[in-house]
Amino acid sequence: MNPNSELVSKKDAAEGTTSFHFKKPEGFVFKAGQSIDLTLINPPETDAEGNTRAFSINNAPSDPEIMITTRMRDTAFKRVLKNAPMGMKVEIAGPFGSFTLHEKQSRPAIMLVGGIGITPFHSMILDATERKLPHKIYLFYSNRRPEDAAFLQELQDLTKKNPNFTFIPTMTDMEKSKQPWNGETGYITRAMIEKHVSNREDALYYSAGPATMVAAMRKIVEEMGVSADDFKTEEFTGY
């Protein structure tokens, strides 16, 4: 396999969560929300899962790099990434997927997200803000604690740059947090959605994250009478 990219930088995005920036391969063009396959080249260790993993691209398509963000589990792949020197060669394939913001600008987007499922939405919201898209976007973002919530401050700041973007973060385990919190608490519920979004009639719903989270969100939107066609999902496995 021929490497077509290399590691440019890495930094912590939250407790136990790290962002990695790679050089964009020549001619690589993607839509916000799409994913890549990242392959480590001759890594010092490997496991039964192999040397390739799928990741949502986490930054805006206009950026000169490709950013991924991941929970740092103790697996061979993640250990190699964690200890990788700058300039480490990798193979990037893609982009893949159709988990992207819908075209019809008059339809609101209601995003129901847990934990590391934020990655494709971070890309979509950055892109919508940059391109000044008129879509009304509501992001419900559930984490255990503020310390675990990747891009929390950045997303709060984006509400100032994008008047069409409403951000509703919620924390489910604040008793284990050392930070103050005056936002929503508890899991995302129908009541929480109805409290914050009045124009739900023509909305499209999105959810990404662990399969259990996506299933819980599916149940809520079904109870709200949303058709399966108006609910787009992406399950994240292997985290």
C-alpha positions as CSV (number, residue, x, y, z in Angstrom):
1,M,0.0,0.0,0.0
2,N,1.4,3.4,-1.0
3,P,1.1,6.1,1.6
4,N,-0.5,9.3,0.3
5,S,-0.6,11.3,3.5
6,E,1.3,12.0,6.7
7,L,0.5,13.1,10.3
8,V,0.9,16.9,10.6
9,S,-0.3,17.5,14.2
10,K,-2.3,16.1,17.1
11,K,-3.9,17.6,20.2
12,D,-6.4,16.7,23.0
13,A,-10.0,17.6,22.2
14,A,-11.4,16.4,25.6
15,E,-10.4,14.0,28.4
16,G,-9.4,10.7,26.7
17,T,-10.1,12.1,23.2
18,T,-7.5,13.3,20.7
19,S,-7.7,15.1,17.3
20,F,-5.2,14.1,14.6
21,H,-4.5,16.3,11.5
22,F,-3.2,14.7,8.3
23,K,-2.0,16.2,5.0
24,K,-4.8,16.2,2.5
25,P,-4.0,13.8,-0.3
26,E,-3.6,15.4,-3.8
27,G,-6.9,15.9,-5.4
28,F,-8.9,14.8,-2.3
29,V,-12.3,16.6,-2.1
30,F,-15.0,15.7,0.4
31,K,-18.4,16.9,1.6
32,A,-19.0,17.8,5.2
33,G,-20.1,14.7,7.1
34,Q,-18.2,12.1,4.9
35,S,-15.7,9.6,6.2
36,I,-12.3,8.1,5.3
37,D,-10.5,4.8,5.8
38,L,-7.2,5.4,7.5
39,T,-4.5,2.8,7.1
40,L,-1.3,2.6,9.2
41,I,1.8,1.6,7.2
42,N,3.9,-1.1,8.7
43,P,2.9,-0.2,12.3
44,P,5.0,-1.4,15.2
45,E,2.1,-3.4,16.5
46,T,-1.2,-4.7,15.2
47,D,-4.2,-6.8,16.2
48,A,-7.0,-8.9,14.8
49,E,-8.8,-5.9,13.5
50,G,-6.0,-5.0,11.1
51,N,-4.4,-1.7,10.3
52,T,-7.3,0.1,8.8
53,R,-10.1,2.0,10.6
54,A,-13.0,4.2,9.3
55,F,-13.2,7.7,10.7
56,S,-15.6,10.6,10.1
57,I,-13.8,13.7,8.8
58,N,-14.0,16.3,11.5
59,N,-13.2,19.6,9.8
60,A,-14.5,21.8,7.0
61,P,-13.9,20.8,3.4
62,S,-12.1,24.1,2.8
63,D,-9.4,23.2,5.3
64,P,-6.0,22.2,3.9
65,E,-5.8,19.2,6.2
66,I,-8.0,16.3,7.1
67,M,-8.8,16.1,10.8
68,I,-10.1,13.0,12.7
69,T,-11.0,12.9,16.4
70,T,-11.3,9.7,18.4
71,R,-11.6,8.3,21.9
72,M,-8.2,6.9,22.9
73,R,-9.1,3.3,23.7
74,D,-6.2,0.9,24.6
75,T,-6.0,-0.9,21.3
76,A,-3.0,-1.5,19.0
77,F,-4.3,0.9,16.4
78,K,-4.9,3.7,18.9
79,R,-1.6,3.1,20.7
80,V,0.3,3.5,17.4
81,L,-1.7,6.7,16.6
82,K,-1.1,8.1,20.1
83,N,2.6,7.6,20.0
84,A,3.0,8.4,16.3
85,P,5.8,10.9,15.4
86,M,5.0,13.9,13.2
87,G,5.4,13.0,9.6
88,M,4.3,9.4,10.0
89,K,3.2,8.1,6.7
90,V,-0.4,6.8,6.3
91,E,-2.8,5.8,3.5
92,I,-6.1,7.7,3.3
93,A,-8.9,6.3,1.1
94,G,-12.2,7.9,0.4
95,P,-14.2,10.0,0.9
96,F,-17.1,7.7,1.7
97,G,-20.8,8.0,2.7
98,S,-23.8,10.2,2.2
99,F,-24.2,11.4,5.8
100,T,-24.3,15.0,4.7
101,L,-26.5,18.0,5.3
102,H,-29.6,18.0,3.2
103,E,-30.0,20.3,0.2
104,K,-33.4,21.9,0.9
105,Q,-32.5,25.0,2.8
106,S,-36.0,25.6,4.2
107,R,-36.0,22.3,6.2
108,P,-34.5,22.6,9.7
109,A,-31.8,20.0,10.7
110,I,-32.2,18.6,14.2
111,M,-29.1,16.7,15.2
112,L,-29.2,14.2,18.1
113,V,-25.7,13.3,19.1
114,G,-23.8,11.4,21.8
115,G,-20.1,11.7,22.6
116,I,-17.7,11.0,19.8
117,G,-20.7,10.9,17.4
118,I,-20.1,14.7,17.2
119,T,-17.4,14.4,14.5
120,P,-19.4,14.5,11.3
121,F,-21.7,17.2,12.7
122,H,-18.7,19.3,13.7
123,S,-17.7,19.2,10.0
124,M,-21.3,20.0,8.8
125,I,-21.7,23.0,11.2
126,L,-18.3,24.5,10.4
127,D,-19.1,24.2,6.7
128,A,-22.6,25.7,7.0
129,T,-21.2,28.6,9.1
130,E,-18.3,29.2,6.6
131,R,-20.6,29.1,3.6
132,K,-23.4,31.1,5.4
133,L,-26.0,28.4,4.6
134,P,-29.5,29.4,5.6
135,H,-30.4,26.0,7.1
136,K,-31.7,26.2,10.7
137,I,-29.6,23.8,12.6
138,Y,-30.3,22.5,16.1
139,L,-27.6,20.4,17.8
140,F,-28.5,18.4,20.9
141,Y,-25.1,17.0,22.2
142,S,-25.1,14.6,25.1
143,N,-22.0,13.8,27.2
144,R,-21.3,12.5,30.7
145,R,-19.5,15.6,31.8
146,P,-18.1,18.9,30.2
147,E,-14.7,17.4,30.5
148,D,-15.7,14.6,28.1
149,A,-17.3,16.8,25.5
150,A,-15.1,17.4,22.5
151,F,-15.4,20.9,20.9
152,L,-17.8,22.1,23.6
153,Q,-16.4,25.7,23.7
154,E,-15.9,25.9,19.9
155,L,-19.5,24.9,19.3
156,Q,-20.7,27.5,21.8
157,D,-18.6,30.1,20.0
158,L,-20.1,29.0,16.6
159,T,-23.5,30.1,17.8
160,K,-22.2,33.7,17.8
161,K,-20.9,33.3,14.2
162,N,-23.9,31.5,12.8
163,P,-27.4,33.0,13.7
164,N,-29.1,29.9,12.2
165,F,-27.3,27.5,14.6
166,T,-28.7,26.6,18.0
167,F,-26.6,24.5,20.4
168,I,-28.2,22.5,23.2
169,P,-25.5,20.5,25.1
170,T,-26.6,18.3,28.0
171,M,-24.7,16.4,30.6
172,T,-25.7,13.0,32.1
173,D,-23.2,12.5,34.9
174,M,-22.5,15.9,36.5
175,E,-21.8,14.5,39.9
176,K,-18.5,13.2,38.6
177,S,-17.5,16.6,37.1
178,K,-15.2,19.2,38.6
179,Q,-16.6,21.9,36.3
180,P,-19.6,24.1,36.9
181,W,-22.6,23.5,34.5
182,N,-25.8,25.5,34.1
183,G,-27.0,24.0,30.9
184,E,-29.3,21.0,30.3
185,T,-28.8,17.7,32.2
186,G,-29.9,14.2,31.6
187,Y,-30.3,12.3,28.3
188,I,-31.8,13.8,25.2
189,T,-35.6,13.3,25.4
190,R,-38.7,14.2,23.4
191,A,-39.5,16.9,25.9
192,M,-36.1,18.4,25.6
193,I,-36.4,18.5,21.8
194,E,-39.9,20.1,21.9
195,K,-38.7,22.6,24.5
196,H,-35.9,24.0,22.2
197,V,-37.4,23.5,18.7
198,S,-40.7,25.1,17.8
199,N,-40.5,24.6,14.0
200,R,-40.3,20.8,13.9
201,E,-43.0,20.1,11.2
202,D,-40.7,19.9,8.2
203,A,-37.4,19.0,10.0
204,L,-34.9,16.4,9.1
205,Y,-33.4,14.5,12.0
206,Y,-29.9,13.2,12.2
207,S,-28.2,11.0,14.8
208,A,-24.7,9.5,15.1
209,G,-22.8,7.7,17.8
210,P,-22.9,4.3,19.5
211,A,-25.6,1.9,18.3
212,T,-27.5,2.1,21.6
213,M,-27.6,5.9,21.4
214,V,-28.8,5.9,17.8
215,A,-31.5,3.3,18.7
216,A,-32.7,5.4,21.6
217,M,-32.9,8.5,19.3
218,R,-34.8,6.5,16.7
219,K,-37.4,5.5,19.3
220,I,-37.9,9.2,20.2
221,V,-38.3,10.4,16.7
222,E,-40.7,7.6,15.9
223,E,-42.8,8.5,18.9
224,M,-42.8,12.1,17.5
225,G,-44.3,10.8,14.3
226,V,-41.2,11.4,12.2
227,S,-41.0,9.1,9.1
228,A,-38.0,6.8,8.6
229,D,-37.1,8.8,5.5
230,D,-36.7,11.9,7.6
231,F,-34.2,10.3,10.0
232,K,-30.6,9.9,8.9
233,T,-28.2,7.9,11.0
234,E,-24.6,6.8,11.3
235,E,-23.6,4.2,13.8
236,F,-20.1,4.3,15.2
237,T,-18.6,0.9,16.2
238,G,-15.3,0.0,17.6
239,Y,-15.0,2.8,20.0
